[in-house]
Amino acid sequence: MKESARYAKIVEWSEEDGCYVGSSPGLFLGGCHGPDEKKVFAELCQIVEETIAIYHQNDKPLPPPTSGRDFANTMQGAA
């Protein structure tokens, strides 16, 4: 399993921005955006890989994994 698989990757439509927005909660702030959902997801996956590489280059421990957590229900309960 790739190390990046341990981090949730979320792509959702933003009415406010009028495009898809990709993020990886717990790993980095911000993310990527664009009009094509698949392209945003591909870019997000690349950003996750690059972020993990930067952590390793700086000899910093990675944040706790976020995959496997029930983000949808957690976010729904917060709404």
MDAnalysis code that builds the backbone (N, CA, C; Angstrom):
import MDAnalysis as mda
import numpy as np

u = mda.Universe.empty(237, n_residues=79, atom_resindex=np.repeat(np.arange(79), 3), trajectory=True)
u.add_TopologyAttr("name", ["N", "CA", "C"] * 79)
u.add_TopologyAttr("resid", np.arange(1, 80))
u.add_TopologyAttr("resname", ["MET", "LYS", "GLU", "SER", "ALA", "ARG", "TYR", "ALA", "LYS", "ILE", "VAL", "GLU", "TRP", "SER", "GLU", "GLU", "ASP", "GLY", "CYS", "TYR", "VAL", "GLY", "SER", "SER", "PRO", "GLY", "LEU", "PHE", "LEU", "GLY", "GLY", "CYS", "HIS", "GLY", "PRO", "ASP", "GLU", "LYS", "LYS", "VAL", "PHE", "ALA", "GLU", "LEU", "CYS", "GLN", "ILE", "VAL", "GLU", "GLU", "THR", "ILE", "ALA", "ILE", "TYR", "HIS", "GLN", "ASN", "ASP", "LYS", "PRO", "LEU", "PRO", "PRO", "PRO", "THR", "SER", "GLY", "ARG", "ASP", "PHE", "ALA", "ASN", "THR", "MET", "GLN", "GLY", "ALA", "ALA"])
u.atoms.positions = np.array([
    [0.845, -1.177, 0.000],
    [0.000, 0.000, 0.000],
    [0.894, 1.245, 0.000],
    [0.515, 2.201, -0.839],
    [1.244, 3.464, -0.876],
    [0.945, 4.252, 0.398],
    [1.924, 4.992, 0.845],
    [1.755, 5.812, 2.039],
    [0.617, 6.815, 1.866],
    [0.439, 7.299, 0.652],
    [-0.614, 8.292, 0.387],
    [-2.012, 7.720, 0.579],
    [-2.144, 6.403, 0.508],
    [-3.455, 5.777, 0.693],
    [-3.946, 5.905, 2.131],
    [-3.079, 6.297, 3.017],
    [-3.459, 6.464, 4.427],
    [-4.161, 7.801, 4.702],
    [-4.262, 8.625, 3.670],
    [-4.857, 9.951, 3.853],
    [-6.090, 10.117, 2.974],
    [-7.164, 10.571, 3.588],
    [-8.423, 10.793, 2.873],
    [-8.226, 11.904, 1.848],
    [-8.842, 11.716, 0.700],
    [-8.813, 12.714, -0.371],
    [-10.258, 13.009, -0.724],
    [-10.639, 14.258, -0.592],
    [-12.032, 14.650, -0.808],
    [-12.126, 15.637, -1.963],
    [-13.001, 15.336, -2.919],
    [-13.298, 16.253, -4.018],
    [-14.794, 16.518, -3.950],
    [-15.154, 17.784, -3.856],
    [-16.571, 18.139, -3.767],
    [-16.843, 19.401, -4.578],
    [-18.086, 19.543, -4.999],
    [-18.502, 20.711, -5.755],
    [-18.691, 21.879, -4.794],
    [-18.192, 23.037, -5.161],
    [-18.360, 24.250, -4.375],
    [-19.255, 25.217, -5.142],
    [-20.443, 25.442, -4.629],
    [-21.346, 26.420, -5.254],
    [-20.718, 27.807, -5.218],
    [-20.077, 28.117, -4.099],
    [-19.473, 29.441, -3.924],
    [-18.383, 29.709, -4.972],
    [-17.558, 28.689, -5.236],
    [-16.456, 28.847, -6.181],
    [-16.839, 28.472, -7.608],
    [-17.938, 27.733, -7.761],
    [-18.374, 27.309, -9.089],
    [-17.449, 26.286, -9.729],
    [-16.817, 25.451, -8.893],
    [-15.914, 24.426, -9.408],
    [-15.748, 23.328, -8.362],
    [-15.024, 22.284, -8.749],
    [-14.705, 21.215, -7.804],
    [-13.506, 21.636, -6.968],
    [-13.519, 21.269, -5.695],
    [-12.444, 21.605, -4.780],
    [-11.935, 20.306, -4.153],
    [-10.621, 20.118, -4.170],
    [-10.014, 18.934, -3.587],
    [-9.236, 19.281, -2.340],
    [-9.336, 18.417, -1.322],
    [-8.610, 18.654, -0.077],
    [-8.230, 17.318, 0.557],
    [-7.299, 17.383, 1.483],
    [-6.885, 16.209, 2.249],
    [-6.813, 16.623, 3.714],
    [-7.965, 16.575, 4.394],
    [-8.024, 17.021, 5.797],
    [-7.006, 16.278, 6.664],
    [-6.357, 17.035, 7.510],
    [-5.383, 16.451, 8.414],
    [-3.975, 16.396, 7.860],
    [-3.838, 16.463, 6.532],
    [-2.508, 16.401, 5.938],
    [-2.000, 17.785, 5.551],
    [-2.862, 18.601, 4.948],
    [-2.466, 19.966, 4.585],
    [-3.709, 20.842, 4.477],
    [-3.484, 22.145, 4.608],
    [-4.553, 23.121, 4.421],
    [-4.614, 23.480, 2.944],
    [-5.750, 23.936, 2.508],
    [-5.884, 24.300, 1.104],
    [-6.080, 23.069, 0.254],
    [-5.713, 23.161, -0.991],
    [-5.877, 22.030, -1.886],
    [-5.788, 22.485, -3.324],
    [-6.715, 22.004, -4.127],
    [-6.720, 22.345, -5.542],
    [-8.171, 22.493, -6.005],
    [-8.334, 23.053, -7.191],
    [-9.694, 23.262, -7.687],
    [-9.691, 23.298, -9.208],
    [-10.868, 23.102, -9.778],
    [-11.004, 23.156, -11.222],
    [-12.367, 22.678, -11.671],
    [-12.656, 22.789, -12.971],
    [-13.974, 22.445, -13.490],
    [-14.183, 20.944, -13.748],
    [-13.106, 20.166, -13.765],
    [-13.194, 18.737, -14.087],
    [-12.897, 17.908, -12.829],
    [-13.887, 17.159, -12.369],
    [-13.771, 16.397, -11.125],
    [-12.603, 15.407, -11.155],
    [-12.450, 14.691, -12.253],
    [-11.379, 13.704, -12.357],
    [-9.995, 14.351, -12.358],
    [-9.871, 15.477, -13.025],
    [-8.583, 16.176, -13.056],
    [-8.237, 16.741, -11.682],
    [-9.247, 17.237, -10.979],
    [-9.015, 17.751, -9.623],
    [-8.550, 16.612, -8.718],
    [-9.184, 15.435, -8.844],
    [-8.773, 14.298, -8.022],
    [-7.345, 13.878, -8.350],
    [-6.994, 13.833, -9.619],
    [-5.634, 13.461, -10.020],
    [-4.620, 14.458, -9.462],
    [-4.948, 15.738, -9.542],
    [-4.049, 16.769, -9.003],
    [-3.931, 16.631, -7.487],
    [-5.049, 16.354, -6.832],
    [-5.051, 16.179, -5.383],
    [-4.148, 15.010, -4.984],
    [-4.250, 13.907, -5.696],
    [-3.396, 12.752, -5.408],
    [-1.923, 13.122, -5.530],
    [-1.579, 13.907, -6.549],
    [-0.194, 14.349, -6.740],
    [0.253, 15.253, -5.591],
    [-0.625, 16.148, -5.155],
    [-0.294, 17.049, -4.045],
    [-0.054, 16.249, -2.766],
    [-0.870, 15.230, -2.532],
    [-0.689, 14.378, -1.348],
    [0.682, 13.705, -1.411],
    [1.043, 13.149, -2.563],
    [2.354, 12.500, -2.724],
    [3.484, 13.498, -2.457],
    [3.373, 14.696, -3.020],
    [4.405, 15.717, -2.844],
    [4.505, 16.168, -1.389],
    [3.363, 16.285, -0.728],
    [3.354, 16.702, 0.679],
    [4.044, 15.664, 1.549],
    [3.767, 14.402, 1.300],
    [4.419, 13.330, 2.053],
    [5.926, 13.357, 1.814],
    [6.336, 13.579, 0.583],
    [7.769, 13.658, 0.260],
    [8.434, 14.813, 1.015],
    [7.755, 15.932, 1.121],
    [8.313, 17.086, 1.840],
    [8.478, 16.761, 3.322],
    [7.482, 16.100, 3.911],
    [7.611, 15.676, 5.311],
    [8.868, 14.820, 5.481],
    [9.065, 13.849, 4.587],
    [10.231, 12.964, 4.673],
    [11.533, 13.731, 4.472],
    [11.575, 14.640, 3.499],
    [12.794, 15.423, 3.238],
    [13.187, 16.253, 4.445],
    [12.194, 16.723, 5.188],
    [12.452, 17.559, 6.362],
    [12.548, 16.752, 7.651],
    [12.555, 15.422, 7.517],
    [12.629, 14.525, 8.674],
    [11.577, 14.833, 9.726],
    [10.375, 15.161, 9.259],
    [9.259, 15.442, 10.163],
    [8.289, 14.266, 10.138],
    [7.698, 13.956, 11.282],
    [6.722, 12.860, 11.300],
    [5.440, 13.275, 10.567],
    [4.864, 12.313, 9.889],
    [3.605, 12.573, 9.188],
    [2.471, 12.709, 10.187],
    [1.453, 13.499, 9.843],
    [0.266, 13.574, 10.703],
    [-0.408, 12.196, 10.769],
    [-1.249, 11.971, 11.768],
    [-1.958, 10.690, 11.857],
    [-2.770, 10.433, 10.583],
    [-2.843, 9.175, 10.149],
    [-3.629, 8.830, 8.958],
    [-5.094, 9.240, 9.120],
    [-5.711, 9.576, 7.997],
    [-7.125, 9.976, 8.031],
    [-8.017, 9.046, 7.226],
    [-7.455, 8.135, 6.445],
    [-8.305, 7.231, 5.674],
    [-8.939, 6.222, 6.611],
    [-10.102, 5.734, 6.206],
    [-10.815, 4.772, 7.023],
    [-11.690, 5.413, 8.079],
    [-11.580, 6.707, 8.226],
    [-12.447, 7.419, 9.170],
    [-13.739, 7.770, 8.452],
    [-14.777, 7.918, 9.194],
    [-16.093, 8.164, 8.621],
    [-16.324, 9.670, 8.473],
    [-15.610, 10.296, 7.509],
    [-15.705, 11.741, 7.328],
    [-17.107, 12.202, 6.960],
    [-17.785, 11.455, 6.092],
    [-19.112, 11.882, 5.645],
    [-20.068, 12.035, 6.819],
    [-20.117, 11.047, 7.676],
    [-21.033, 11.126, 8.816],
    [-20.561, 12.137, 9.846],
    [-19.256, 12.266, 10.011],
    [-18.712, 13.259, 10.947],
    [-19.077, 14.665, 10.479],
    [-18.883, 14.928, 9.185],
    [-19.205, 16.245, 8.645],
    [-20.710, 16.500, 8.671],
    [-21.497, 15.475, 8.424],
    [-22.946, 15.619, 8.432],
    [-23.429, 15.981, 9.833],
    [-22.801, 15.397, 10.853],
    [-23.174, 15.699, 12.219],
    [-22.793, 17.101, 12.641],
    [-21.783, 17.678, 11.986],
    [-21.343, 19.029, 12.302],
    [-22.208, 20.089, 11.627],
    [-22.932, 19.687, 10.591],
    [-23.725, 20.651, 9.840],
    [-24.994, 21.045, 10.550],
])
